[in-house]
Amino acid sequence: MRHVIALDVGGTGMKAALAGPDGELLHQARRATGRDRGPEAVVAGILDFAAELRALGADRFGEPAAAAGVAVPGIIDEEHGTAVYAANLGWRDVPLRALLGDRLGGIPVALGHDVRTGGLAEGRIGAGRGADRFLFVPLGTGIAGAIGVEGRVESGAHGFAGEIGHVVVRPGGIPCPCGQRGCLERFASASAVSQAWAEACGDPSADAADCAKAVESGDARALAVWQDAVDALADGLVTALTLLDPRVLIIGGGLAEAGETLFSPLRDAVRRRVTFQKLPEIVPAALGDTAGCLGAGLMAWDLLGTGPHGTSDPTGTTENTGTTGTTGTTGNTPTTATPPEVTT
């Protein structure tokens, strides 16, 4: 069976898969990044993991993987296939695409930003399936975004498109590590809610999930913390939808696990703020923590041009150095595919 390698590299762990031509995950595996051993060990671990997957695929399916896709955090130069910087992995200017291509026998490799890669999967085969314009916003330790247009995800001229977490929603507010004050992620990320609730309830170990439970029980302190976060998030999202006019707004990440405890007040808050703008459908992400692997697999198939979402030549070249990651597709939004069944 023809297949590709998909890797999703996080700050502490890596998820990997062998993906079939319809996006299905044929094999899944996880392991630690080994970041405590330094950035060189992280890179070596990625290369070893990929090589093991290639050998497993050749043994199980009768041929080696035809391409590979990898999603990584931090600043990515997708055009040159370089992982420029990732604070939580400790690396700078790692030519990851070239290293993986060499280790995997010269097959094409696509490198993408982790949030944009997850957004690619959500847009094509997840919560945004069939939508021509979508915005994917995961609410985790921070807040980022993926701007979907006709089945592809826009990375911007310099690779920073979608950084909605650094839209200033409270001018002069809490300082942000980015250098600004009052950024959205300082008020509406899961970590921000955790901090605010820990301070409000006096329990340093309390987190956003605890706050959501307290909201559901009617705790007045929790309701105040939660509403502050929802209001800040709505302000940031209305700015984004004013600029981008998405048809679907997909919310994911840890905070979205609160379900309607988040989505009901958030929909109301966004609705109150729109004037001339068209209100998008606001939905929870559908793919969970498999989105990164699924998106990496889609990027790999796009390189080959033979999968359901690819093109005959996404970048105008057929060299094995790959494409510009999630921006190198023309994006045929599927109309018949369904989110694949996945197991861990």
Contacts in CASP RR format, 6 or more apart in sequence:
PFRMAT RR
TARGET T0000
AUTHOR 0000-0000-0000
METHOD contacts of the structure
MODEL  1
MRHVIALDVGGTGMKAALAGPDGELLHQARRATGRDRGPEAVVAGILDFA
AELRALGADRFGEPAAAAGVAVPGIIDEEHGTAVYAANLGWRDVPLRALL
GDRLGGIPVALGHDVRTGGLAEGRIGAGRGADRFLFVPLGTGIAGAIGVE
GRVESGAHGFAGEIGHVVVRPGGIPCPCGQRGCLERFASASAVSQAWAEA
CGDPSADAADCAKAVESGDARALAVWQDAVDALADGLVTALTLLDPRVLI
IGGGLAEAGETLFSPLRDAVRRRVTFQKLPEIVPAALGDTAGCLGAGLMA
WDLLGTGPHGTSDPTGTTENTGTTGTTGTTGNTPTTATPPEVTT
1 20 0 8 1.000
1 26 0 8 1.000
1 61 0 8 1.000
1 62 0 8 1.000
1 63 0 8 1.000
2 20 0 8 1.000
2 21 0 8 1.000
2 61 0 8 1.000
2 63 0 8 1.000
2 66 0 8 1.000
2 306 0 8 1.000
3 18 0 8 1.000
3 19 0 8 1.000
3 20 0 8 1.000
3 21 0 8 1.000
3 26 0 8 1.000
3 57 0 8 1.000
3 61 0 8 1.000
3 65 0 8 1.000
3 66 0 8 1.000
4 18 0 8 1.000
4 19 0 8 1.000
4 20 0 8 1.000
4 65 0 8 1.000
4 66 0 8 1.000
4 67 0 8 1.000
4 68 0 8 1.000
4 69 0 8 1.000
4 297 0 8 1.000
4 300 0 8 1.000
4 301 0 8 1.000
4 304 0 8 1.000
5 16 0 8 1.000
5 17 0 8 1.000
5 18 0 8 1.000
5 19 0 8 1.000
5 50 0 8 1.000
5 53 0 8 1.000
5 54 0 8 1.000
5 65 0 8 1.000
5 67 0 8 1.000
5 68 0 8 1.000
5 69 0 8 1.000
5 104 0 8 1.000
5 297 0 8 1.000
5 300 0 8 1.000
6 16 0 8 1.000
6 17 0 8 1.000
6 18 0 8 1.000
6 19 0 8 1.000
6 25 0 8 1.000
6 68 0 8 1.000
6 69 0 8 1.000
6 70 0 8 1.000
6 292 0 8 1.000
6 293 0 8 1.000
6 294 0 8 1.000
6 295 0 8 1.000
6 296 0 8 1.000
6 297 0 8 1.000
6 300 0 8 1.000
7 14 0 8 1.000
7 15 0 8 1.000
7 16 0 8 1.000
7 46 0 8 1.000
7 49 0 8 1.000
7 50 0 8 1.000
7 68 0 8 1.000
7 69 0 8 1.000
7 70 0 8 1.000
7 71 0 8 1.000
7 293 0 8 1.000
7 296 0 8 1.000
8 14 0 8 1.000
8 15 0 8 1.000
8 16 0 8 1.000
8 70 0 8 1.000
8 71 0 8 1.000
8 114 0 8 1.000
8 117 0 8 1.000
8 292 0 8 1.000
8 293 0 8 1.000
8 296 0 8 1.000
9 33 0 8 1.000
9 42 0 8 1.000
9 46 0 8 1.000
9 70 0 8 1.000
9 71 0 8 1.000
9 72 0 8 1.000
9 73 0 8 1.000
9 89 0 8 1.000
9 114 0 8 1.000
10 33 0 8 1.000
10 72 0 8 1.000
10 73 0 8 1.000
10 88 0 8 1.000
10 89 0 8 1.000
10 114 0 8 1.000
11 33 0 8 1.000
11 35 0 8 1.000
11 73 0 8 1.000
11 86 0 8 1.000
11 88 0 8 1.000
11 89 0 8 1.000
12 32 0 8 1.000
12 33 0 8 1.000
12 35 0 8 1.000
12 88 0 8 1.000
13 30 0 8 1.000
13 31 0 8 1.000
13 32 0 8 1.000
13 33 0 8 1.000
13 34 0 8 1.000
14 30 0 8 1.000
14 31 0 8 1.000
14 32 0 8 1.000
14 33 0 8 1.000
14 45 0 8 1.000
14 46 0 8 1.000
14 49 0 8 1.000
15 28 0 8 1.000
15 29 0 8 1.000
15 30 0 8 1.000
15 289 0 8 1.000
15 290 0 8 1.000
15 292 0 8 1.000
15 293 0 8 1.000
16 28 0 8 1.000
16 29 0 8 1.000
16 30 0 8 1.000
16 31 0 8 1.000
16 49 0 8 1.000
16 50 0 8 1.000
16 53 0 8 1.000
16 293 0 8 1.000
17 25 0 8 1.000
17 26 0 8 1.000
17 27 0 8 1.000
17 28 0 8 1.000
17 29 0 8 1.000
17 293 0 8 1.000
17 294 0 8 1.000
17 296 0 8 1.000
17 297 0 8 1.000
18 25 0 8 1.000
18 26 0 8 1.000
18 27 0 8 1.000
18 53 0 8 1.000
18 56 0 8 1.000
18 57 0 8 1.000
18 60 0 8 1.000
18 61 0 8 1.000
18 65 0 8 1.000
19 25 0 8 1.000
19 26 0 8 1.000
19 293 0 8 1.000
19 294 0 8 1.000
19 296 0 8 1.000
19 297 0 8 1.000
19 300 0 8 1.000
19 301 0 8 1.000
20 26 0 8 1.000
21 301 0 8 1.000
21 306 0 8 1.000
21 307 0 8 1.000
21 308 0 8 1.000
22 308 0 8 1.000
22 337 0 8 1.000
22 340 0 8 1.000
23 125 0 8 1.000
23 294 0 8 1.000
23 297 0 8 1.000
23 298 0 8 1.000
23 301 0 8 1.000
23 308 0 8 1.000
23 337 0 8 1.000
23 340 0 8 1.000
24 340 0 8 1.000
24 341 0 8 1.000
25 290 0 8 1.000
25 293 0 8 1.000
25 294 0 8 1.000
25 340 0 8 1.000
25 342 0 8 1.000
26 60 0 8 1.000
26 61 0 8 1.000
27 53 0 8 1.000
27 56 0 8 1.000
27 57 0 8 1.000
27 60 0 8 1.000
28 290 0 8 1.000
28 293 0 8 1.000
28 342 0 8 1.000
28 343 0 8 1.000
28 344 0 8 1.000
29 49 0 8 1.000
29 53 0 8 1.000
30 344 0 8 1.000
31 49 0 8 1.000
33 42 0 8 1.000
33 45 0 8 1.000
33 46 0 8 1.000
33 89 0 8 1.000
34 41 0 8 1.000
34 42 0 8 1.000
34 45 0 8 1.000
35 41 0 8 1.000
35 42 0 8 1.000
35 88 0 8 1.000
35 89 0 8 1.000
35 90 0 8 1.000
38 90 0 8 1.000
39 89 0 8 1.000
39 90 0 8 1.000
39 91 0 8 1.000
39 92 0 8 1.000
39 94 0 8 1.000
42 89 0 8 1.000
42 90 0 8 1.000
42 91 0 8 1.000
43 91 0 8 1.000
43 94 0 8 1.000
43 96 0 8 1.000
43 99 0 8 1.000
46 70 0 8 1.000
46 96 0 8 1.000
46 100 0 8 1.000
47 99 0 8 1.000
47 100 0 8 1.000
47 103 0 8 1.000
50 68 0 8 1.000
50 70 0 8 1.000
50 100 0 8 1.000
50 103 0 8 1.000
50 104 0 8 1.000
51 103 0 8 1.000
51 104 0 8 1.000
53 65 0 8 1.000
54 64 0 8 1.000
54 65 0 8 1.000
54 104 0 8 1.000
57 63 0 8 1.000
57 64 0 8 1.000
57 65 0 8 1.000
58 64 0 8 1.000
58 65 0 8 1.000
64 104 0 8 1.000
64 107 0 8 1.000
65 104 0 8 1.000
65 107 0 8 1.000
66 107 0 8 1.000
66 108 0 8 1.000
66 300 0 8 1.000
66 304 0 8 1.000
67 107 0 8 1.000
67 108 0 8 1.000
67 109 0 8 1.000
67 110 0 8 1.000
67 300 0 8 1.000
67 301 0 8 1.000
67 303 0 8 1.000
67 304 0 8 1.000
68 100 0 8 1.000
68 101 0 8 1.000
68 104 0 8 1.000
68 107 0 8 1.000
68 108 0 8 1.000
68 109 0 8 1.000
68 110 0 8 1.000
68 296 0 8 1.000
68 300 0 8 1.000
69 109 0 8 1.000
69 110 0 8 1.000
69 111 0 8 1.000
69 112 0 8 1.000
69 296 0 8 1.000
69 297 0 8 1.000
69 299 0 8 1.000
69 300 0 8 1.000
69 303 0 8 1.000
70 96 0 8 1.000
70 97 0 8 1.000
70 100 0 8 1.000
70 109 0 8 1.000
70 110 0 8 1.000
70 111 0 8 1.000
70 112 0 8 1.000
70 296 0 8 1.000
71 112 0 8 1.000
71 113 0 8 1.000
71 114 0 8 1.000
71 117 0 8 1.000
71 118 0 8 1.000
71 292 0 8 1.000
71 293 0 8 1.000
71 295 0 8 1.000
71 296 0 8 1.000
71 299 0 8 1.000
72 83 0 8 1.000
72 86 0 8 1.000
72 89 0 8 1.000
72 96 0 8 1.000
72 111 0 8 1.000
72 112 0 8 1.000
72 113 0 8 1.000
72 114 0 8 1.000
73 86 0 8 1.000
73 88 0 8 1.000
73 89 0 8 1.000
73 113 0 8 1.000
73 114 0 8 1.000
74 83 0 8 1.000
74 84 0 8 1.000
74 85 0 8 1.000
74 86 0 8 1.000
74 87 0 8 1.000
74 113 0 8 1.000
74 114 0 8 1.000
75 83 0 8 1.000
75 84 0 8 1.000
75 85 0 8 1.000
75 86 0 8 1.000
75 159 0 8 1.000
76 82 0 8 1.000
76 83 0 8 1.000
76 84 0 8 1.000
76 111 0 8 1.000
76 112 0 8 1.000
76 113 0 8 1.000
76 159 0 8 1.000
77 84 0 8 1.000
77 159 0 8 1.000
78 111 0 8 1.000
78 112 0 8 1.000
78 113 0 8 1.000
78 155 0 8 1.000
78 159 0 8 1.000
78 323 0 8 1.000
78 324 0 8 1.000
78 325 0 8 1.000
78 326 0 8 1.000
78 327 0 8 1.000
79 324 0 8 1.000
80 95 0 8 1.000
80 97 0 8 1.000
81 95 0 8 1.000
81 96 0 8 1.000
81 97 0 8 1.000
81 98 0 8 1.000
81 111 0 8 1.000
81 321 0 8 1.000
81 322 0 8 1.000
82 93 0 8 1.000
82 94 0 8 1.000
82 95 0 8 1.000
82 96 0 8 1.000
82 97 0 8 1.000
82 111 0 8 1.000
83 91 0 8 1.000
83 93 0 8 1.000
83 94 0 8 1.000
83 96 0 8 1.000
83 111 0 8 1.000
84 92 0 8 1.000
84 93 0 8 1.000
85 91 0 8 1.000
85 92 0 8 1.000
85 93 0 8 1.000
96 111 0 8 1.000
97 109 0 8 1.000
97 110 0 8 1.000
97 111 0 8 1.000
97 321 0 8 1.000
97 322 0 8 1.000
98 321 0 8 1.000
100 109 0 8 1.000
101 107 0 8 1.000
101 108 0 8 1.000
101 109 0 8 1.000
101 320 0 8 1.000
106 320 0 8 1.000
107 320 0 8 1.000
108 300 0 8 1.000
108 303 0 8 1.000
108 304 0 8 1.000
108 320 0 8 1.000
108 321 0 8 1.000
108 322 0 8 1.000
108 323 0 8 1.000
109 300 0 8 1.000
109 303 0 8 1.000
109 320 0 8 1.000
109 321 0 8 1.000
109 322 0 8 1.000
110 296 0 8 1.000
110 299 0 8 1.000
110 300 0 8 1.000
110 302 0 8 1.000
110 303 0 8 1.000
110 322 0 8 1.000
110 323 0 8 1.000
110 325 0 8 1.000
110 326 0 8 1.000
111 325 0 8 1.000
112 296 0 8 1.000
112 299 0 8 1.000
112 325 0 8 1.000
112 326 0 8 1.000
113 155 0 8 1.000
113 159 0 8 1.000
113 326 0 8 1.000
114 292 0 8 1.000
115 136 0 8 1.000
115 138 0 8 1.000
115 144 0 8 1.000
115 145 0 8 1.000
115 146 0 8 1.000
116 145 0 8 1.000
116 146 0 8 1.000
116 153 0 8 1.000
116 155 0 8 1.000
116 162 0 8 1.000
116 326 0 8 1.000
117 153 0 8 1.000
117 291 0 8 1.000
117 292 0 8 1.000
117 295 0 8 1.000
117 296 0 8 1.000
117 299 0 8 1.000
117 326 0 8 1.000
118 136 0 8 1.000
118 146 0 8 1.000
118 287 0 8 1.000
118 291 0 8 1.000
118 292 0 8 1.000
118 294 0 8 1.000
118 295 0 8 1.000
119 136 0 8 1.000
119 145 0 8 1.000
119 146 0 8 1.000
119 148 0 8 1.000
119 153 0 8 1.000
119 250 0 8 1.000
119 291 0 8 1.000
119 295 0 8 1.000
120 146 0 8 1.000
120 148 0 8 1.000
120 151 0 8 1.000
120 152 0 8 1.000
120 153 0 8 1.000
120 295 0 8 1.000
120 298 0 8 1.000
120 299 0 8 1.000
120 326 0 8 1.000
121 287 0 8 1.000
121 290 0 8 1.000
121 291 0 8 1.000
121 292 0 8 1.000
121 294 0 8 1.000
121 295 0 8 1.000
121 298 0 8 1.000
122 128 0 8 1.000
122 134 0 8 1.000
122 136 0 8 1.000
122 146 0 8 1.000
122 250 0 8 1.000
122 285 0 8 1.000
122 286 0 8 1.000
122 287 0 8 1.000
122 291 0 8 1.000
123 129 0 8 1.000
123 130 0 8 1.000
123 131 0 8 1.000
123 134 0 8 1.000
123 136 0 8 1.000
123 148 0 8 1.000
123 151 0 8 1.000
123 250 0 8 1.000
123 333 0 8 1.000
124 151 0 8 1.000
124 295 0 8 1.000
124 298 0 8 1.000
124 309 0 8 1.000
124 331 0 8 1.000
124 333 0 8 1.000
124 334 0 8 1.000
124 337 0 8 1.000
125 287 0 8 1.000
125 294 0 8 1.000
125 298 0 8 1.000
125 334 0 8 1.000
125 337 0 8 1.000
125 338 0 8 1.000
125 339 0 8 1.000
125 340 0 8 1.000
126 285 0 8 1.000
126 286 0 8 1.000
126 287 0 8 1.000
126 339 0 8 1.000
127 248 0 8 1.000
127 250 0 8 1.000
127 283 0 8 1.000
127 284 0 8 1.000
127 285 0 8 1.000
127 286 0 8 1.000
127 287 0 8 1.000
128 134 0 8 1.000
128 248 0 8 1.000
128 250 0 8 1.000
128 283 0 8 1.000
128 286 0 8 1.000
129 333 0 8 1.000
129 334 0 8 1.000
129 337 0 8 1.000
129 338 0 8 1.000
129 339 0 8 1.000
130 333 0 8 1.000
130 334 0 8 1.000
130 335 0 8 1.000
131 246 0 8 1.000
131 247 0 8 1.000
131 248 0 8 1.000
131 333 0 8 1.000
132 149 0 8 1.000
132 150 0 8 1.000
132 151 0 8 1.000
132 247 0 8 1.000
132 333 0 8 1.000
133 148 0 8 1.000
133 149 0 8 1.000
133 150 0 8 1.000
133 244 0 8 1.000
133 245 0 8 1.000
133 246 0 8 1.000
133 247 0 8 1.000
133 248 0 8 1.000
134 148 0 8 1.000
134 246 0 8 1.000
134 247 0 8 1.000
134 248 0 8 1.000
134 249 0 8 1.000
134 250 0 8 1.000
135 145 0 8 1.000
135 146 0 8 1.000
135 147 0 8 1.000
135 148 0 8 1.000
135 164 0 8 1.000
135 240 0 8 1.000
135 241 0 8 1.000
135 244 0 8 1.000
135 246 0 8 1.000
135 248 0 8 1.000
135 249 0 8 1.000
135 250 0 8 1.000
135 280 0 8 1.000
136 145 0 8 1.000
136 146 0 8 1.000
136 148 0 8 1.000
136 250 0 8 1.000
136 252 0 8 1.000
136 285 0 8 1.000
137 143 0 8 1.000
137 144 0 8 1.000
137 145 0 8 1.000
137 146 0 8 1.000
137 164 0 8 1.000
137 237 0 8 1.000
137 240 0 8 1.000
137 249 0 8 1.000
137 250 0 8 1.000
137 251 0 8 1.000
137 252 0 8 1.000
138 144 0 8 1.000
138 145 0 8 1.000
138 251 0 8 1.000
138 252 0 8 1.000
138 253 0 8 1.000
138 254 0 8 1.000
138 256 0 8 1.000
138 285 0 8 1.000
139 188 0 8 1.000
139 189 0 8 1.000
139 190 0 8 1.000
139 233 0 8 1.000
139 251 0 8 1.000
139 252 0 8 1.000
139 253 0 8 1.000
139 254 0 8 1.000
139 255 0 8 1.000
139 256 0 8 1.000
140 189 0 8 1.000
140 190 0 8 1.000
140 191 0 8 1.000
140 253 0 8 1.000
140 254 0 8 1.000
140 255 0 8 1.000
141 189 0 8 1.000
141 190 0 8 1.000
141 191 0 8 1.000
142 165 0 8 1.000
142 185 0 8 1.000
142 189 0 8 1.000
142 190 0 8 1.000
142 191 0 8 1.000
142 192 0 8 1.000
143 164 0 8 1.000
143 165 0 8 1.000
143 184 0 8 1.000
143 185 0 8 1.000
143 188 0 8 1.000
143 189 0 8 1.000
144 162 0 8 1.000
144 163 0 8 1.000
144 164 0 8 1.000
144 165 0 8 1.000
145 162 0 8 1.000
145 163 0 8 1.000
145 164 0 8 1.000
145 165 0 8 1.000
146 153 0 8 1.000
146 162 0 8 1.000
146 326 0 8 1.000
147 153 0 8 1.000
147 154 0 8 1.000
147 161 0 8 1.000
147 162 0 8 1.000
147 244 0 8 1.000
147 246 0 8 1.000
148 154 0 8 1.000
148 246 0 8 1.000
150 330 0 8 1.000
150 331 0 8 1.000
150 333 0 8 1.000
151 309 0 8 1.000
151 329 0 8 1.000
151 331 0 8 1.000
151 332 0 8 1.000
151 333 0 8 1.000
152 326 0 8 1.000
152 327 0 8 1.000
152 328 0 8 1.000
152 329 0 8 1.000
152 330 0 8 1.000
152 331 0 8 1.000
153 326 0 8 1.000
153 327 0 8 1.000
154 161 0 8 1.000
154 162 0 8 1.000
154 327 0 8 1.000
155 161 0 8 1.000
155 324 0 8 1.000
155 325 0 8 1.000
155 326 0 8 1.000
155 327 0 8 1.000
156 327 0 8 1.000
164 184 0 8 1.000
164 236 0 8 1.000
164 237 0 8 1.000
164 239 0 8 1.000
164 240 0 8 1.000
165 183 0 8 1.000
165 184 0 8 1.000
165 185 0 8 1.000
165 189 0 8 1.000
166 176 0 8 1.000
166 178 0 8 1.000
166 180 0 8 1.000
166 183 0 8 1.000
166 184 0 8 1.000
166 185 0 8 1.000
167 183 0 8 1.000
167 184 0 8 1.000
167 236 0 8 1.000
167 239 0 8 1.000
167 240 0 8 1.000
168 180 0 8 1.000
168 181 0 8 1.000
168 182 0 8 1.000
168 183 0 8 1.000
168 184 0 8 1.000
169 182 0 8 1.000
169 183 0 8 1.000
169 184 0 8 1.000
169 187 0 8 1.000
169 188 0 8 1.000
169 232 0 8 1.000
169 235 0 8 1.000
169 236 0 8 1.000
169 239 0 8 1.000
170 181 0 8 1.000
170 182 0 8 1.000
170 186 0 8 1.000
170 187 0 8 1.000
170 232 0 8 1.000
171 181 0 8 1.000
171 182 0 8 1.000
172 181 0 8 1.000
172 182 0 8 1.000
173 181 0 8 1.000
173 182 0 8 1.000
173 186 0 8 1.000
174 181 0 8 1.000
174 182 0 8 1.000
174 183 0 8 1.000
174 186 0 8 1.000
174 187 0 8 1.000
175 181 0 8 1.000
175 182 0 8 1.000
175 186 0 8 1.000
176 182 0 8 1.000
176 183 0 8 1.000
176 185 0 8 1.000
176 186 0 8 1.000
184 232 0 8 1.000
184 233 0 8 1.000
184 235 0 8 1.000
184 236 0 8 1.000
185 192 0 8 1.000
186 192 0 8 1.000
187 228 0 8 1.000
187 229 0 8 1.000
187 232 0 8 1.000
187 233 0 8 1.000
188 229 0 8 1.000
188 230 0 8 1.000
188 232 0 8 1.000
188 233 0 8 1.000
188 255 0 8 1.000
189 255 0 8 1.000
190 207 0 8 1.000
190 208 0 8 1.000
190 253 0 8 1.000
190 254 0 8 1.000
190 255 0 8 1.000
191 208 0 8 1.000
192 229 0 8 1.000
193 208 0 8 1.000
193 211 0 8 1.000
193 225 0 8 1.000
193 226 0 8 1.000
193 229 0 8 1.000
193 255 0 8 1.000
194 206 0 8 1.000
194 207 0 8 1.000
194 208 0 8 1.000
194 211 0 8 1.000
196 211 0 8 1.000
196 225 0 8 1.000
196 228 0 8 1.000
196 229 0 8 1.000
197 206 0 8 1.000
197 207 0 8 1.000
197 208 0 8 1.000
197 210 0 8 1.000
197 211 0 8 1.000
197 214 0 8 1.000
197 222 0 8 1.000
197 225 0 8 1.000
198 204 0 8 1.000
198 205 0 8 1.000
198 206 0 8 1.000
198 207 0 8 1.000
200 221 0 8 1.000
200 222 0 8 1.000
200 224 0 8 1.000
200 225 0 8 1.000
201 210 0 8 1.000
201 214 0 8 1.000
201 221 0 8 1.000
201 222 0 8 1.000
203 210 0 8 1.000
208 254 0 8 1.000
208 255 0 8 1.000
208 258 0 8 1.000
209 257 0 8 1.000
209 258 0 8 1.000
211 222 0 8 1.000
211 225 0 8 1.000
211 226 0 8 1.000
212 222 0 8 1.000
212 226 0 8 1.000
212 258 0 8 1.000
212 261 0 8 1.000
212 262 0 8 1.000
214 221 0 8 1.000
214 222 0 8 1.000
215 222 0 8 1.000
215 223 0 8 1.000
215 226 0 8 1.000
215 258 0 8 1.000
215 261 0 8 1.000
216 261 0 8 1.000
226 261 0 8 1.000
226 265 0 8 1.000
227 265 0 8 1.000
229 255 0 8 1.000
230 262 0 8 1.000
230 265 0 8 1.000
230 266 0 8 1.000
230 269 0 8 1.000
231 269 0 8 1.000
233 266 0 8 1.000
233 269 0 8 1.000
234 266 0 8 1.000
234 269 0 8 1.000
234 270 0 8 1.000
234 272 0 8 1.000
234 273 0 8 1.000
235 273 0 8 1.000
237 249 0 8 1.000
237 266 0 8 1.000
237 270 0 8 1.000
238 270 0 8 1.000
238 273 0 8 1.000
238 274 0 8 1.000
238 277 0 8 1.000
240 246 0 8 1.000
241 249 0 8 1.000
241 270 0 8 1.000
241 274 0 8 1.000
241 277 0 8 1.000
241 278 0 8 1.000
241 280 0 8 1.000
242 277 0 8 1.000
245 277 0 8 1.000
245 278 0 8 1.000
246 280 0 8 1.000
247 280 0 8 1.000
247 281 0 8 1.000
248 280 0 8 1.000
248 281 0 8 1.000
248 283 0 8 1.000
249 280 0 8 1.000
249 281 0 8 1.000
249 282 0 8 1.000
249 283 0 8 1.000
250 283 0 8 1.000
250 284 0 8 1.000
250 285 0 8 1.000
251 262 0 8 1.000
251 263 0 8 1.000
251 266 0 8 1.000
251 282 0 8 1.000
251 283 0 8 1.000
251 284 0 8 1.000
251 285 0 8 1.000
252 284 0 8 1.000
252 285 0 8 1.000
252 288 0 8 1.000
253 285 0 8 1.000
253 288 0 8 1.000
255 262 0 8 1.000
256 262 0 8 1.000
256 263 0 8 1.000
256 284 0 8 1.000
256 285 0 8 1.000
259 284 0 8 1.000
263 282 0 8 1.000
263 284 0 8 1.000
266 282 0 8 1.000
267 282 0 8 1.000
270 279 0 8 1.000
270 282 0 8 1.000
271 279 0 8 1.000
285 291 0 8 1.000
286 339 0 8 1.000
287 294 0 8 1.000
287 339 0 8 1.000
287 342 0 8 1.000
290 342 0 8 1.000
294 340 0 8 1.000
294 342 0 8 1.000
298 309 0 8 1.000
299 323 0 8 1.000
299 325 0 8 1.000
299 326 0 8 1.000
299 329 0 8 1.000
301 307 0 8 1.000
301 308 0 8 1.000
301 309 0 8 1.000
301 310 0 8 1.000
302 309 0 8 1.000
302 310 0 8 1.000
302 311 0 8 1.000
302 314 0 8 1.000
302 323 0 8 1.000
302 328 0 8 1.000
302 329 0 8 1.000
302 331 0 8 1.000
303 314 0 8 1.000
303 322 0 8 1.000
303 323 0 8 1.000
304 310 0 8 1.000
305 311 0 8 1.000
305 312 0 8 1.000
305 313 0 8 1.000
305 314 0 8 1.000
308 332 0 8 1.000
308 334 0 8 1.000
308 337 0 8 1.000
309 329 0 8 1.000
309 331 0 8 1.000
309 332 0 8 1.000
309 334 0 8 1.000
310 329 0 8 1.000
310 330 0 8 1.000
310 331 0 8 1.000
310 332 0 8 1.000
311 329 0 8 1.000
311 330 0 8 1.000
311 331 0 8 1.000
314 323 0 8 1.000
314 328 0 8 1.000
314 329 0 8 1.000
314 330 0 8 1.000
315 322 0 8 1.000
315 323 0 8 1.000
315 324 0 8 1.000
315 328 0 8 1.000
323 329 0 8 1.000
END
